[in-house]
């Protein structure tokens, strides 16, 4: 098989810019991955009168979060970076997710986590827009809308 030279990476963004965006996306990836795991653990362990709606809602959310993780990681690859997940940097610590919280406390924690992810994404969108990376800005804007909707749906579950 004949060797073919790999073309130089030229998408219009300088190496340093791509590197900074990838680093910031890596932080977002860690946050979303952490939220996905927390949502899945709560899905398994919810009990009480809110079991059915929370069980169904968290299943839909962790499934969407898994897709979001993939999209973020693939965007990092498109920027010529290699995604990795650093469990030690998860903001919530995957190793200390309580399994016996009330459904209401689980929901409140998930709302806080979704809103934290949105705040983090906003910062990266601002950077992406500043350097004219409309693809990253568009991806994260869409994901932010999903997180805001998920937080609203969870918050609405707590209202009586």
Rosetta blueprint (number, residue, H / E / L):
1 X L
2 X L
3 X L
4 X L
5 X L
6 X L
7 X L
8 X L
9 X L
10 X L
11 X L
12 X L
13 X L
14 X L
15 X H
16 X H
17 X H
18 X H
19 X H
20 X H
21 X H
22 X H
23 X H
24 X H
25 X H
26 X H
27 X H
28 X H
29 X H
30 X H
31 X H
32 X H
33 X H
34 X H
35 X H
36 X H
37 X H
38 X H
39 X H
40 X H
41 X H
42 X H
43 X H
44 X H
45 X H
46 X L
47 X L
48 X L
49 X L
50 X L
51 X H
52 X H
53 X H
54 X H
55 X H
56 X H
57 X H
58 X H
59 X H
60 X H
61 X H
62 X H
63 X H
64 X H
65 X H
66 X H
67 X H
68 X H
69 X H
70 X H
71 X H
72 X H
73 X H
74 X H
75 X H
76 X H
77 X H
78 X H
79 X L
80 X L
81 X L
82 X L
83 X L
84 X L
85 X L
86 X L
87 X H
88 X H
89 X H
90 X L
91 X L
92 X L
93 X L
94 X H
95 X H
96 X H
97 X L
98 X L
99 X L
100 X L
101 X L
102 X L
103 X H
104 X H
105 X H
106 X H
107 X H
108 X H
109 X H
110 X H
111 X H
112 X H
113 X H
114 X H
115 X H
116 X H
117 X H
118 X H
119 X H
120 X H
121 X H
122 X H
123 X H
124 X H
125 X H
126 X H
127 X H
128 X H
129 X H
130 X H
131 X L
132 X L
133 X L
134 X H
135 X H
136 X H
137 X H
138 X H
139 X H
140 X H
141 X H
142 X H
143 X H
144 X H
145 X H
146 X H
147 X H
148 X H
149 X H
150 X H
151 X H
152 X H
153 X H
154 X H
155 X H
156 X H
157 X H
158 X H
159 X L
160 X L
